[in-house]
Amino acid sequence: MVLRSLGGGGLLSRSFALASRRGAALTPALGGARRQMGVVVGSPPPDEVDALIIGGGVMGASVAVMLKLLHPTWNIRLIEQLDRVGGESSNEWRNAGTGHAALCEPNYTPMMANGEVDVSSAVAINQKFLVGVQWWCWLAEKGILPDTAFIQPANHCTFVHGDDNIHWLKKRVEALKKLPSFAAMEYSEDYDTIKEWVPHICSGRPRNGEKIAMSRHPDGTECNYGLLTRQLVQSFSELGGTVQVLSKATELKQMADKRWVVRVQKDDLSRDINYLTTKFVFAGAGGGALKVLQMSGIPEVQGYAGMPVSGKFLVCQTPSGVAKQGTNKVYGRAELGAPPMSVPHLDWRTIYGRDCVFFGPFAGFSPVVMHQAGFLSSAMEWLSTFNLRNIYPTISMALANLDLVQYLFGEVMASKEHQLAQLRKFVPDARPEDWTMVTAGQRVQVIQPDKDVGGKLVFGTKVMASADNTIVGLMGASPGALALLCASISPHVAIEVIEHFESAKNNTMAYHAALAQMIPSYGRDINAEPGLYESIINRARATLLKEELLSSKVNIGKVFDRLDENSDGTLSMAELKVFLEAQGIDKKTTENLFKVLDADGTGEITRKEFTAGFSAFCTGQLTKYHYVREMERSDGEGVRAKTTRSAEV
């Protein structure tokens, strides 16, 4: 009932009826477009859809779900080149998982010439992220998202050292704390306070060394965008959308009636080629979006090019290292002269139910648009995007950004010792054996034509639409902060994309009203209306940021409650002994296991300690086991064979 009220089904039904009456007139135009694509005579007619989403990352998934909610009667199809959705930059191992709300990211608050900090970008980004938070709340409340395990509360911290950086951070906090969405921010230059906030930062750092400072906001988040993508696509399918993997759009042509004919090739043993017609196309295929827009032939994309940029993260999964990080995400400032993509950050993460710490990113260069698509084919796809119109902007950009080229070359050639030295600026006593290098998501940075300088590099994302608003593409981002920004504000970007589609339909009023139902702050200023931010964040705490919603922690909590016989919130030796003795565990093993779980040595195991040591609790019961099996077998003479076996490991 909710979905029908959002869709305007009556209007759509009339539109479909009109389209059916015009079917005969549309056939010649369709046939002409298909002939241009080299369609074999007698091939089956194309599928007809209302909207086609190209790319199964977090952006494509967000647009697909939002569009399906606004138009539940539409036939919407999402196609993905890989065998799974969220397999590239959205994947949880390909990014740092920060919910970018500008609470700690330095790039959004530069120091101006007058000595003040410009917070306008931070305020704008914060509002965009909170749009997404409200939409996710609505999806969870309506049961559209299966759960909220993709997002968890995390402190967002900014860490600096040196007098100039400390002066900047102090000014930043002073400017932002005046606003409701930043009012909870804390600031300290005290070594002990910073150590209490993030033990990792002061681990091995001399108390009387270089001056340090940190700000902290308690309402930050850790986001698993890979999990969110998979949940959104599942919900899209359950809402009636169509998902097609191992499928790539290889050609697009627009007909006279403004519909698009799209050639889709399947990556299977048949290598079948299908055609479909659609009213609207969204190219959210990450690095492949530029190629899709170029294939469409729209003049708006002429002169644009892309520069692939790769990245890497160091990952720590040792329990001691993870414990020192706490639930904190810590961002530093880029070194003088370094590009925005080089901002270092140390991130607490939860992946597959296990805590870990990311540090990076370390940038690099690889001439591909996707990691998973095969090096040669992906490199050829990037090279195929160059033409006579974008060669000059690309060369001009490279000559104007030799420092960036030098930086990328240095990052590619950097030794392990150099990477460890960068890590130790955050974690002074970091041990190389605790950290592993993983590859981050591949990005294709936008090179934009410019009449004055030839071409310039655009840091961030760019939404590009045709003049008739029937095809929209999302290009850009870079490893690290800007890529996460795109994922973090994906619902806001989805609204921007859908605005183009609705403008093409001349149907803006209905969708504005529907969005206002889903997103209470839609069209309002969060920091200008008293109480609005508080209502948003309180709703998020109650709906999204409830730690017990994580299924693994729910199960662990149930075990804890079962062992806690007196319900005092802690486990005593006696309570643990009662349970383990029933499992056949001896006294010595029980005592050793209790010591492992009682991390602070207080003689009681808290719920947090039990959760952290749950793996030890399970494996501790296997340290000594008794396996007794009785097998009765009749051989016709009433003979019983009885086998009893006992073993220790």
matplotlib code that plots the C-alpha trace (Angstrom):
import matplotlib.pyplot as plt

x = [0.0, 2.8, 4.6, 1.4, 0.9, 4.4, 4.1, 1.4, 0.2, -2.8, -0.8, 1.7, -1.1, -2.5, 1.1, 1.4, -1.9, -0.9, 2.4, 0.6, -1.6, 1.6, 3.3, 2.9, 4.5, 7.5, 8.3, 10.1, 12.3, 13.2, 14.0, 16.3, 18.2, 18.6, 19.9, 22.5, 23.6, 24.0, 21.0, 20.5, 17.1, 14.7, 16.2, 13.7, 12.2, 14.0, 12.8, 11.0, 11.9, 11.1, 14.6, 18.0, 20.6, 24.1, 26.4, 25.7, 27.7, 26.2, 25.3, 23.4, 21.7, 20.6, 19.2, 17.4, 15.7, 14.7, 13.4, 11.4, 9.9, 8.8, 7.5, 6.5, 4.7, 7.8, 9.8, 13.3, 16.4, 19.8, 22.7, 26.2, 29.3, 30.6, 29.1, 28.1, 27.0, 29.2, 32.3, 34.5, 34.9, 31.8, 33.2, 34.1, 37.7, 38.1, 37.4, 37.9, 34.2, 33.8, 30.4, 31.6, 29.7, 32.6, 33.0, 36.7, 37.9, 40.4, 39.9, 36.5, 37.7, 40.7, 42.4, 41.6, 43.9, 42.3, 43.3, 39.8, 38.7, 36.1, 33.5, 31.0, 31.9, 31.8, 28.4, 27.1, 28.5, 27.2, 23.7, 24.0, 25.2, 22.3, 19.9, 21.2, 20.9, 17.3, 16.6, 18.3, 16.2, 13.0, 14.0, 14.8, 11.6, 9.5, 11.3, 12.7, 16.2, 16.5, 18.6, 21.0, 24.2, 25.9, 26.3, 27.7, 28.5, 32.1, 33.9, 35.2, 38.5, 41.0, 44.6, 47.4, 50.8, 52.9, 51.9, 50.5, 48.3, 47.1, 46.2, 44.2, 42.3, 41.5, 40.0, 38.1, 36.5, 35.6, 33.9, 31.9, 30.8, 28.4, 26.2, 23.8, 25.2, 28.7, 27.9, 29.0, 32.5, 35.3, 38.9, 42.0, 45.8, 46.3, 48.4, 46.4, 43.1, 44.1, 45.5, 42.2, 40.3, 42.5, 45.2, 46.8, 47.9, 49.9, 51.2, 55.0, 54.6, 56.8, 54.8, 57.1, 57.6, 56.1, 52.8, 49.7, 46.0, 42.8, 39.1, 36.4, 32.7, 30.7, 28.1, 30.2, 29.7, 31.4, 29.7, 30.0, 29.1, 29.6, 26.9, 24.7, 24.9, 24.0, 21.1, 19.8, 19.9, 18.1, 15.4, 15.2, 14.6, 12.0, 10.2, 9.8, 13.0, 15.1, 18.8, 21.0, 24.7, 27.4, 25.9, 27.6, 26.1, 28.2, 26.2, 23.5, 21.4, 18.7, 15.5, 13.5, 11.0, 13.9, 13.8, 17.1, 18.0, 20.8, 22.9, 23.7, 26.2, 26.2, 29.5, 28.6, 29.3, 26.6, 27.9, 24.4, 23.5, 20.2, 18.6, 16.3, 14.5, 14.3, 13.0, 15.8, 19.4, 21.6, 25.3, 26.6, 29.3, 32.2, 35.2, 33.0, 30.6, 32.6, 32.6, 28.8, 28.2, 30.6, 28.7, 25.5, 26.8, 25.5, 27.5, 27.8, 30.5, 32.7, 36.2, 36.0, 38.5, 39.5, 42.7, 42.7, 44.0, 44.6, 45.1, 46.1, 45.5, 47.4, 45.2, 45.7, 43.7, 45.7, 43.5, 46.0, 46.2, 42.4, 41.9, 44.1, 42.1, 38.8, 35.7, 37.5, 38.2, 41.1, 42.0, 45.1, 46.1, 47.8, 51.5, 52.3, 52.0, 50.4, 47.0, 43.7, 43.7, 46.8, 45.0, 46.1, 43.5, 43.4, 40.0, 38.3, 36.3, 34.0, 34.1, 32.3, 31.7, 35.4, 37.0, 40.1, 42.0, 42.7, 45.5, 46.0, 45.4, 48.6, 47.9, 49.3, 48.6, 47.1, 45.7, 42.5, 38.9, 38.1, 40.1, 37.9, 37.3, 40.7, 43.8, 44.0, 40.3, 40.0, 43.1, 41.8, 38.5, 40.3, 42.4, 39.3, 37.9, 40.5, 39.6, 40.6, 38.4, 39.9, 43.6, 44.5, 42.7, 44.4, 47.9, 47.2, 46.1, 49.2, 51.5, 49.7, 49.8, 53.4, 53.5, 50.6, 52.3, 55.5, 53.5, 51.8, 55.1, 56.6, 53.7, 54.0, 57.8, 57.5, 59.3, 57.7, 59.9, 58.5, 54.9, 55.7, 57.2, 53.9, 52.0, 54.2, 53.4, 50.0, 51.0, 54.6, 55.2, 53.5, 55.0, 55.3, 54.2, 50.8, 49.9, 49.0, 48.6, 45.3, 44.2, 41.7, 39.0, 40.0, 38.8, 38.8, 39.4, 37.5, 39.6, 37.3, 37.9, 38.6, 38.8, 41.5, 43.9, 42.9, 42.0, 41.8, 41.5, 38.3, 38.7, 35.3, 32.3, 30.4, 26.8, 26.4, 23.1, 21.9, 20.0, 16.7, 17.5, 16.9, 20.5, 22.5, 26.0, 28.1, 31.8, 34.8, 36.1, 39.5, 40.9, 40.2, 38.2, 36.5, 35.5, 33.9, 32.2, 30.4, 29.3, 28.4, 26.1, 24.8, 21.1, 21.6, 23.3, 20.4, 18.0, 20.0, 19.9, 16.1, 15.5, 16.8, 14.4, 11.5, 12.3, 12.1, 8.6, 7.5, 6.5, 8.3, 5.6, 4.7, 8.2, 9.1, 6.2, 7.2, 10.8, 9.6, 7.9, 11.1, 13.5, 12.0, 14.8, 14.2, 14.3, 15.1, 18.2, 19.3, 21.3, 18.8, 15.7, 15.9, 15.6, 15.8, 19.3, 18.5, 15.4, 17.4, 20.3, 18.0, 16.0, 19.3, 20.4, 17.2, 16.9, 20.3, 22.9, 21.7, 24.7, 22.5, 21.0, 24.1, 23.1, 26.4, 26.3, 22.7, 23.7, 26.7, 24.5, 22.0, 24.8, 26.0, 22.4, 22.1, 25.3, 24.5, 22.3, 21.9, 21.4, 23.8, 25.4, 28.7, 29.9, 31.6, 33.9, 31.1, 28.7, 31.2, 32.1, 28.5, 28.2, 31.5, 31.4, 28.2, 30.1, 32.7, 35.4, 37.8, 38.6, 42.1, 40.7, 37.9, 40.2, 42.5, 39.6, 38.2, 41.6, 41.5, 38.0, 38.6, 40.8, 41.0, 41.6, 38.8, 37.5, 34.3, 33.7, 31.7, 29.4, 32.0, 34.8, 32.7, 31.9, 35.5, 36.7, 33.8, 36.1, 38.3, 35.2, 34.1, 37.6, 38.4, 35.6, 37.4, 40.7, 39.6, 36.6, 35.2, 33.4, 31.3, 29.3, 27.3, 26.3, 24.0, 23.9, 21.9, 23.4, 20.4, 21.9, 21.3, 24.9, 25.5, 28.6, 29.4, 32.1, 33.2, 36.0, 37.7, 40.2, 42.1, 43.4]
y = [0.0, 2.4, 1.6, 2.2, 5.5, 6.6, 5.5, 7.4, 4.1, 5.7, 8.2, 5.5, 3.2, 5.9, 6.4, 2.7, 2.7, 5.6, 3.9, 0.8, 2.8, 4.4, 1.0, 0.8, 4.3, 3.4, 0.2, 1.9, 4.0, 0.9, -1.1, 1.6, 1.9, -1.9, -2.0, 0.6, -1.8, -4.7, -6.7, -9.9, -10.0, -12.2, -11.9, -11.7, -8.4, -6.4, -6.4, -3.2, -1.6, 1.8, 2.3, 0.6, 0.9, 0.0, -1.0, -2.9, -0.8, 1.2, 4.0, 1.8, 0.0, 3.2, 4.6, 1.3, 1.1, 4.7, 4.7, 1.5, 3.0, 6.2, 4.2, 0.7, -0.2, 0.5, -2.3, -1.5, -3.6, -3.5, -5.0, -5.8, -6.9, -9.1, -12.2, -10.3, -6.9, -4.6, -6.4, -3.4, -0.1, -0.7, -3.9, -3.8, -4.7, -1.9, 1.2, 2.4, 2.3, 5.8, 7.4, 10.7, 13.4, 15.9, 15.3, 14.6, 14.9, 17.8, 18.5, 20.0, 22.7, 24.6, 27.6, 30.8, 33.7, 35.7, 33.1, 31.6, 28.1, 27.8, 25.2, 25.7, 22.4, 20.5, 21.8, 20.9, 17.4, 16.8, 17.6, 15.3, 12.4, 12.9, 12.7, 9.2, 8.4, 9.3, 7.3, 4.2, 4.7, 4.8, 1.7, -0.2, 0.9, -0.2, -3.6, -2.9, -3.4, -6.8, -5.4, -2.5, -4.6, -2.4, 0.6, 1.0, 3.9, 5.1, 8.1, 10.3, 11.9, 14.4, 14.0, 16.5, 17.3, 20.5, 24.1, 25.1, 22.0, 22.4, 26.0, 25.0, 22.2, 24.5, 27.0, 24.3, 23.0, 26.6, 27.3, 24.0, 23.7, 26.6, 24.4, 21.8, 18.9, 19.6, 20.7, 17.4, 17.7, 17.6, 18.9, 18.2, 18.8, 16.6, 13.5, 11.4, 12.4, 11.5, 8.3, 7.5, 8.3, 6.3, 4.3, 3.4, 7.0, 7.2, 3.6, 4.2, 8.0, 9.9, 12.0, 15.0, 14.7, 16.8, 18.6, 16.7, 17.5, 15.7, 16.4, 13.8, 13.6, 10.7, 10.5, 9.2, 5.9, 2.8, 1.7, -1.6, -0.4, -3.8, -5.3, -2.3, -2.8, -6.4, -5.7, -2.9, -5.1, -7.9, -5.4, -4.1, -7.6, -8.3, -5.1, -6.4, -5.1, -7.3, -8.0, -9.4, -10.2, -11.2, -8.7, -5.6, -2.8, -2.6, -0.2, 2.5, 4.3, 6.8, 6.7, 9.6, 9.2, 9.6, 6.0, 4.1, 0.8, -0.9, -3.9, -6.2, -8.9, -11.8, -13.2, -16.9, -19.9, -18.7, -15.2, -14.3, -10.7, -9.2, -5.9, -3.8, -0.5, 1.9, 5.4, 6.2, 5.1, 5.5, 4.8, 4.1, 1.6, 3.2, 3.5, 2.2, 5.1, 7.3, 4.6, 4.2, 7.9, 8.1, 5.2, 7.1, 9.9, 12.7, 16.0, 16.8, 14.2, 15.4, 16.3, 14.4, 11.7, 9.6, 8.8, 5.5, 5.7, 2.7, 2.5, 0.2, -0.2, -1.7, -4.0, -5.1, -8.1, -9.0, -8.7, -6.5, -4.0, -3.9, -3.4, -0.3, 1.3, 1.1, 2.1, 5.1, 6.5, 8.9, 11.3, 13.3, 16.2, 15.6, 16.6, 20.0, 19.8, 16.3, 15.8, 15.4, 11.7, 11.3, 12.2, 9.5, 7.8, 5.0, 3.2, 0.7, -1.6, -4.6, -7.1, -10.5, -10.0, -9.5, -6.2, -5.0, -1.7, -0.1, 2.5, 4.4, 4.9, 4.5, 5.7, 4.2, 3.8, 0.9, 1.4, -0.4, 0.6, -2.5, -4.9, -7.9, -7.7, -8.9, -6.7, -6.8, -6.3, -3.6, -1.8, -1.9, -0.5, 2.5, 3.1, 2.9, 6.0, 8.3, 10.2, 13.3, 15.5, 14.4, 13.8, 17.5, 18.0, 14.9, 16.1, 19.6, 18.1, 16.0, 18.9, 21.1, 18.3, 17.1, 17.1, 14.6, 12.5, 12.5, 11.7, 8.7, 7.5, 7.8, 5.8, 3.1, 2.7, 3.2, 0.5, -1.4, 0.6, 3.8, 2.6, 1.4, 4.8, 6.5, 4.2, 4.9, 8.6, 7.4, 4.3, 4.8, 1.2, -0.5, -3.9, -5.0, -8.5, -7.2, -5.5, -6.8, -4.9, -5.1, -3.5, -0.7, 0.1, 1.3, 4.8, 6.7, 10.3, 12.8, 15.0, 17.9, 20.0, 23.7, 26.5, 28.3, 25.6, 22.8, 20.2, 19.9, 17.1, 17.1, 15.7, 14.2, 13.1, 14.6, 13.9, 14.3, 14.3, 14.6, 17.7, 15.7, 14.1, 10.6, 9.4, 10.3, 9.2, 9.4, 9.8, 10.3, 9.9, 8.7, 6.1, 7.1, 10.0, 11.1, 7.6, 7.1, 10.5, 9.2, 6.1, 8.0, 10.5, 7.9, 8.5, 12.3, 11.6, 9.2, 12.0, 14.2, 11.5, 11.0, 14.7, 14.5, 11.7, 13.4, 16.6, 14.7, 13.4, 16.9, 15.2, 17.0, 17.6, 14.0, 12.8, 15.8, 14.9, 11.2, 12.1, 14.4, 11.3, 9.3, 12.1, 14.5, 17.1, 17.1, 20.7, 22.0, 23.3, 20.9, 23.5, 26.4, 24.7, 24.2, 20.6, 19.2, 17.7, 16.2, 14.5, 13.0, 11.7, 10.3, 8.4, 7.1, 5.9, 4.1, 2.6, 2.2, 2.4, -0.3, -2.5, -5.5, -5.6, -7.4, -11.0, -12.4, -10.1, -11.0, -14.7, -14.0, -11.9, -14.7, -17.1, -14.5, -14.1, -17.8, -18.1, -15.0, -16.9, -14.0, -11.4, -9.0, -8.2, -10.0, -13.6, -15.0, -18.0, -20.0, -19.2, -20.2, -23.3, -24.6, -24.3, -25.8, -28.7, -29.7, -29.8, -32.1, -29.4, -29.9, -27.4, -26.4, -25.7, -23.7, -21.5, -20.9, -19.9, -17.5, -15.8, -15.3, -13.9, -11.6, -9.2, -6.5, -9.0, -7.9, -11.4, -10.8, -11.1, -8.2, -8.5, -6.6, -8.9, -12.0, -10.7, -9.9, -13.3, -15.4, -17.2, -18.3, -19.3, -21.6, -23.1, -23.4, -26.0, -28.0, -28.1, -31.3, -33.2, -36.6, -38.3, -41.2, -43.1, -46.2, -48.1, -51.1, -53.5, -56.7, -59.5, -61.8, -63.6, -60.7, -59.7, -56.1, -54.2, -51.3, -48.7, -46.1, -43.8, -41.0, -38.6, -35.5, -32.7]
z = [0.0, 0.8, -2.4, -4.5, -2.9, -3.9, -7.5, -9.3, -10.9, -12.6, -14.5, -15.5, -16.7, -19.0, -20.3, -21.1, -22.8, -25.0, -25.8, -26.9, -29.3, -30.7, -31.1, -34.9, -35.3, -33.1, -35.0, -37.9, -35.7, -33.6, -36.7, -38.0, -34.7, -34.6, -38.2, -37.3, -34.5, -37.0, -35.7, -37.6, -39.5, -37.8, -34.4, -31.5, -30.6, -27.8, -24.2, -23.3, -19.9, -18.5, -17.0, -17.3, -14.5, -15.8, -12.9, -9.7, -7.2, -4.4, -6.7, -9.2, -6.3, -4.7, -7.9, -8.7, -5.3, -5.1, -8.6, -8.0, -4.8, -6.7, -9.7, -8.4, -11.7, -13.8, -15.4, -14.2, -15.0, -13.4, -15.3, -13.9, -15.8, -13.0, -11.5, -8.4, -7.3, -5.2, -6.5, -7.3, -5.4, -3.3, -1.9, 1.8, 1.2, -1.5, 0.7, 4.3, 5.1, 6.5, 6.6, 5.2, 7.1, 7.2, 10.9, 10.6, 7.0, 6.7, 2.9, 3.4, 5.8, 4.2, 5.8, 4.0, 3.4, 6.3, 8.8, 9.2, 8.3, 5.5, 6.7, 3.9, 2.1, 5.3, 6.2, 2.7, 2.7, 6.2, 5.1, 2.1, 4.2, 6.6, 3.7, 3.2, 6.9, 6.9, 3.7, 5.2, 8.4, 6.3, 4.4, 7.7, 9.3, 6.4, 6.3, 2.8, 4.1, 5.8, 8.7, 9.5, 9.9, 7.3, 9.6, 13.1, 15.4, 15.3, 16.7, 13.9, 14.9, 13.3, 14.4, 13.8, 15.1, 14.9, 15.8, 12.4, 12.1, 15.7, 15.0, 12.0, 13.9, 16.8, 14.4, 12.6, 15.7, 16.9, 13.5, 13.3, 17.0, 16.5, 14.3, 15.7, 13.6, 14.9, 18.4, 20.0, 18.7, 21.3, 21.2, 23.2, 23.1, 26.2, 25.7, 28.3, 26.8, 23.3, 24.6, 26.2, 23.1, 20.6, 22.3, 19.0, 18.4, 21.6, 21.5, 21.4, 21.1, 23.6, 26.0, 25.7, 21.9, 19.2, 20.1, 19.1, 19.0, 18.2, 17.7, 18.1, 17.2, 18.7, 16.0, 13.2, 11.5, 10.0, 6.8, 5.0, 1.5, 0.0, 2.4, 1.8, -1.9, -1.7, 0.6, -1.7, -4.8, -2.9, -1.9, -5.4, -6.7, -4.0, -5.0, -8.5, -10.2, -12.5, -11.8, -14.6, -13.9, -16.3, -18.7, -20.3, -22.3, -25.5, -27.6, -27.3, -29.9, -29.3, -31.5, -32.8, -29.9, -27.4, -26.3, -26.2, -27.8, -25.8, -26.9, -24.0, -24.3, -21.8, -20.5, -20.5, -22.7, -25.2, -25.5, -26.3, -27.4, -26.3, -27.1, -25.1, -25.4, -22.4, -21.7, -19.2, -18.7, -15.7, -16.2, -12.8, -13.9, -12.0, -14.3, -17.2, -17.0, -19.4, -22.1, -21.8, -22.1, -25.1, -26.8, -26.4, -28.6, -26.4, -27.1, -23.4, -22.9, -25.8, -24.7, -21.4, -20.6, -17.6, -15.7, -13.8, -10.3, -8.0, -4.3, -1.5, 2.2, 5.0, 7.2, 10.7, 12.1, 15.2, 18.3, 20.2, 17.3, 16.8, 20.6, 20.6, 17.8, 19.5, 17.5, 16.0, 12.5, 12.6, 9.7, 9.4, 7.0, 3.7, 3.6, 2.1, -1.7, -1.7, -3.6, -1.8, -2.4, -0.1, 3.1, 5.6, 7.8, 10.3, 10.3, 12.6, 10.4, 10.9, 8.0, 8.0, 11.8, 12.5, 13.6, 11.8, 11.2, 7.8, 7.1, 3.9, 1.1, -0.8, -4.3, -7.5, -11.2, -13.2, -16.8, -16.1, -15.3, -13.2, -11.2, -11.6, -15.4, -16.5, -17.0, -20.8, -21.6, -18.9, -20.1, -23.7, -22.6, -21.0, -24.1, -26.3, -24.5, -26.1, -29.3, -31.2, -28.9, -25.5, -26.3, -26.0, -22.7, -21.3, -22.4, -21.0, -17.7, -17.4, -18.1, -15.5, -12.9, -13.0, -9.2, -9.2, -11.8, -9.7, -6.5, -8.2, -9.6, -6.1, -4.6, -7.2, -6.5, -2.7, -0.7, 2.2, 4.5, 3.2, 3.7, 7.2, 8.0, 6.9, 9.1, 12.1, 11.9, 13.2, 15.1, 16.2, 17.4, 14.5, 13.7, 10.1, 10.9, 12.0, 8.8, 5.4, 2.1, 0.2, -3.1, -2.9, -5.5, -9.0, -9.9, -13.1, -12.4, -14.6, -17.0, -17.9, -21.0, -20.2, -22.8, -20.8, -19.8, -22.2, -19.6, -15.8, -13.3, -11.3, -7.8, -6.8, -8.8, -11.7, -12.7, -16.4, -18.2, -21.8, -22.9, -22.9, -19.4, -20.7, -20.0, -16.9, -15.9, -12.7, -13.3, -11.1, -7.5, -6.4, -3.9, -0.3, 0.8, -2.4, -3.4, 0.0, -0.3, -3.4, -1.5, 1.6, -0.2, -2.7, -1.8, -2.3, -5.7, -6.5, -6.0, -8.3, -11.0, -10.6, -10.8, -14.4, -15.2, -13.6, -15.5, -18.7, -17.7, -16.4, -13.2, -10.4, -7.8, -7.2, -6.6, -4.4, -2.1, -2.0, -1.1, 1.7, 3.2, 3.1, 4.1, 6.6, 6.0, 2.2, 1.1, 4.6, 6.3, 9.1, 10.9, 10.6, 12.0, 15.8, 16.8, 13.3, 13.6, 17.0, 15.7, 12.8, 14.9, 17.6, 14.9, 13.5, 16.9, 17.5, 14.0, 12.4, 15.1, 17.5, 17.9, 18.9, 15.4, 14.1, 13.9, 15.1, 18.2, 18.8, 19.0, 21.2, 23.5, 23.9, 25.0, 27.5, 28.9, 29.2, 31.3, 33.4, 35.9, 38.3, 35.5, 37.0, 33.6, 34.3, 34.4, 37.5, 37.6, 39.3, 36.5, 33.8, 35.7, 35.9, 32.1, 31.1, 33.6, 31.9, 28.7, 30.2, 30.5, 33.4, 36.2, 34.8, 31.3, 32.8, 34.9, 31.9, 29.7, 32.4, 32.5, 28.7, 28.7, 31.8, 29.8, 32.5, 35.3, 37.6, 38.3, 36.3, 32.5, 31.1, 28.1, 26.0, 27.1, 26.3, 22.9, 22.2, 23.4, 22.0, 19.6, 22.5, 24.4, 21.6, 20.8, 24.5, 24.8, 22.1, 23.9, 25.6, 24.3, 24.9, 22.1, 23.1, 20.6, 21.1, 18.0, 18.3, 15.5, 15.2, 13.1, 13.4, 16.5, 18.9, 18.9, 20.1, 19.3, 21.5, 20.7, 23.1, 22.1, 24.0, 22.6, 23.5, 21.2]

ax = plt.figure().add_subplot(projection="3d")
ax.plot(x, y, z, "-o")
ax.set_aspect("equal")
plt.show()
